[in-house]
Amino acid sequence: MKVVDITGIPLDLGAGRRGVDMGPSAFRIANLGQRIASLGYVVNDHGNVPVPIPETIGLEDRQARYAREIGVVCRTLFERVSESVLSGHIALSLGGDHSLAAGSIGGSANAIRSQKQSLALLWVDAHADMNTPETTLSGNVHGMPLACVLGKGPAELVDIGGFSPKVDYNRCAVVGLRNLDEREKEIVRQSGVHAFTMKDIDRHGLAAVMEKALGLICGGDAALHVSFDMDGVDPAVSPGVGTPVQGGLSYREAHLVMEMVAETKRLIALDVVEVNPILDHRNSTAILGCELILSALGKDIL
């Protein structure tokens, strides 16, 4: 029996703009659980991971703001995702800012590691999120989670689970890049990750880019974790995000990403993050996020 375990992470400590802590509620208001169940899945909604708010804690490190508290949240998520994947369930993490991925991807990696498989990571985002405390311009940790799972960044996030890296560079593909800091561009170039920009998508088409990306990371027995930032989609159709950037994936391109993920039949975990209802129009971004999740879980047009 197909099972999806839902966890909400109302986390906005990693972001520079408040509001993404309401993202999990926005997904639930859009009837996400019922819509997944309509595809034939058993749905377990495990509620939200407890998250403190900035007003209740002090700021210790301006180069990695709230890293300690984010690490506590991510360790809880690590355990939940690991347990879900080990049970053969699909772990669905709803954000919340993208720093939660340090916990969710770590959980997938822990489970797959115990089964002696490889973990493939598809990261869909306008941003690379590969800054570190040494390179960041803002100190916002939601710009660091991909670096963390690849083994660089604040120790509170890198060392979750007691092992690092969580994913090998050659098993990681980033799709939809269009807004990087100058220093971050060099980090991405030198990292060894498979990076595909919107220019690549414009030139070659999304289907070709996705075929190449999935082919590069999913060889052998690799299981697939997808981390999808809603700002990867153009703000014309995904307005409710904290860091919108013009020129992103279209509505249909975003669905094609997820439809091609479903076709791999390797999906074990999915993050959908950075939904900010304060900046949204009639919950349209969360509704789109729900539709994309359904596509990743196998909803077909025909």
Stockholm file with secondary structure:
# STOCKHOLM 1.0

chainA/1-302         MKVVDITGIPLDLGAGRRGVDMGPSAFRIANLGQRIASLGYVVNDHGNVPVPIPETIGLEDRQARYAREIGVVCRTLFERVSESVLSGHIALSLGGDHSLAAGSIGGSANAIRSQKQSLALLWVDAHADMNTPETTLSGNVHGMPLACVLGKGPAELVDIGGFSPKVDYNRCAVVGLRNLDEREKEIVRQSGVHAFTMKDIDRHGLAAVMEKALGLICGGDAALHVSFDMDGVDPAVSPGVGTPVQGGLSYREAHLVMEMVAETKRLIALDVVEVNPILDHRNSTAILGCELILSALGKDIL
#=GR chainA/1-302 SS CCEEEEEEECCCTTSSSTTGGGHHHHHHHTTHHHHHHTTTCEEEEEEECCCCCGGGSCCCCTTSTTHHHHHHHHHHHHHHHHHHHHTTCEEEEEESCGGGHHHHHHHHHHHHHHTTCCEEEEEECSSCCCCCTTTCSSCCGGGSHHHHHTTCSCHHHHTGGGCSCSSCGGGEEEEEECCCCHHHHHHHHHHCCEEEEHHHHHHHCHHHHHHHHHHHHCCTTCEEEEEEEGGGBCTTTCCCBSSCCSSCBCHHHHHHHHHHHHHHTCEEEEEEECBCGGGCSTTHHHHHHHHHHHHHTTCCCC
#=GC SS_cons         CCEEEEEEECCCTTSSSTTGGGHHHHHHHTTHHHHHHTTTCEEEEEEECCCCCGGGSCCCCTTSTTHHHHHHHHHHHHHHHHHHHHTTCEEEEEESCGGGHHHHHHHHHHHHHHTTCCEEEEEECSSCCCCCTTTCSSCCGGGSHHHHHTTCSCHHHHTGGGCSCSSCGGGEEEEEECCCCHHHHHHHHHHCCEEEEHHHHHHHCHHHHHHHHHHHHCCTTCEEEEEEEGGGBCTTTCCCBSSCCSSCBCHHHHHHHHHHHHHHTCEEEEEEECBCGGGCSTTHHHHHHHHHHHHHTTCCCC
//
